[in-house]
């Protein structure tokens, strides 16, 4: 009887010790991920907001995005620059853009896994070549995924999710709807909602605007509508309001009353950040 009791006590002790070892191991892993992986804010211009599980405040230099769901959002005429913890990359967040953390992890070969999301707006990344095979850096948008291993590229995400991608150096794998294409340096492509990525074409970095004013009558009221066309990968704002372009880069603004003098500001921005402001007037 004593021998059975001793044996039972040994088994219970072993189970308890195993439990605490497992809990300690998990705690250490969680602690390591939280401490060793982050994106740090290095520069803030104008209105930039940092948001986490329990906080939402103005971003400051030195702030860190560490947990899944942590985000940074820029307002009009605002921007931010973030560094990836290991120095593997720099993220430039343009105006009216949201960037958030989807995953920060460490691979089995000590490579760094960094998955980000840009639901709307423009972001430019400079990523050095990885030294570990397990390293990953991905950008998720509403319509697809861009994966890199060392490159300079930018994305422009429109309100409907349409994503323009431009690669100036290296290569990016653009994937959506179960299909993927490799976009090499000096090329660009776009992805429409619900479609596979388009075939890459030579990079243009073109911020030009073709436009015309269309006069219409709505409910017996004379109005005017702006019709425009830009490079399909570019983003467009009209008087600060983001627009949606089709696969050819065409867009149509809401109609407006015809005053004695109409002035409209159209800003065209490439995924790499080149921007041109077009001041349009109808007399």
C-alpha positions, 0 to 999 in steps of 0.5 A, a space after each residue: 500500500 505504501 509503495 502504491 501511494 509513493 508511486 501515485 505521489 511520484 506520478 502526480 508530482 511529474 504531471 504537476 511539474 510537466 504542467 508548469 514547464 509547459 506553462 513556463 515555456 509558453 510564457 517565454 515564447 509569448 514574451 519573446 514574440 512581444 519583446 523581440 518583434 515590432 515596427 517602430 515609429 521613426 517619423 511623424 508628420 501632422 495627424 497620425 493616430 496609433 491604435 491598439 487593443 485598449 488605446 487610441 492616441 496621437 502617434 509619437 516618434 519611438 512608439 511601437 506596433 507590436 501586437 496583432 491588430 496594432 495600427 497606424 493611420 494618417 490623416 490628410 497631408 500627413 505621413 509616417 515612417 516606420 522601421 522593422 525591428 531588425 532593420 530589414 525594412 522601412 515602411 513609408 505610410 502616405 496620407 489617408 492610409 491605414 497600416 496594421 499588424 497581421 503577424 510578427 513571428 520568428 521562424 525556426 531558423 531564426 528568420 523574421 516573419 512580418 505580415 502587414 495589412 494596408 486596407 486603404 491608402 498608399 505605402 512604400 517599402 524598402 526591404 533588404 535581402 533576407 539572410 534566413 530562408 524562413 524570413 517573410 514579409 507580406 502586405 495584405 490588401 483587400 484584394 490580394 497579397 504581395 510577398 517580398 524577399 528584398 526589394 523596393 516597392 509601393 502599393 496604392 489601395 483604393 476605397 473599393 480595394 483595387 490595388 496598384 503595385 509598382 516595383 522599382 527594385 527586386 521582385 514581388 509576388 502578387 497573388 489573388 484569387 488563387 493565382 499569382 504573378 511575379 512582378 520584377 523591378 521596373 514593372 507594375 500591375 494592379 488587382 481588381 476586386 474579385 479578380 486575379 492580378 493583372 499582367 505586369 507592364 513596364 513601370 511608368 511613374 506617370 502622374 499625368 491626368 486626362 480630363 473633361 467636364 461633362 455638363 448634365 441636367 438632373 431634376 431640371 438643374 444644370 450640373 457638371 461632372 468631372 471625367 478623368 483618366 490616370 495610370 491604372 495603378 495610381 490613386 486619385 483624390 478630388 478635393 481630398 476625397 479618394 476616388 475609385 478607378 476602373 481597369 483602364 484608370 478612368 474615374 467619374 466624379 459626383 456631379 456638382 452644381 454649376 457656379 459662376 466659377 468652378 475650381 477642383 483640385 485633383 491629386 494623382 499619386 503613384 504607389 511609389 509616392 510621386 505626387 502631382 496636384 492638378 488645379 482644374 477650373 471651369 469658367 
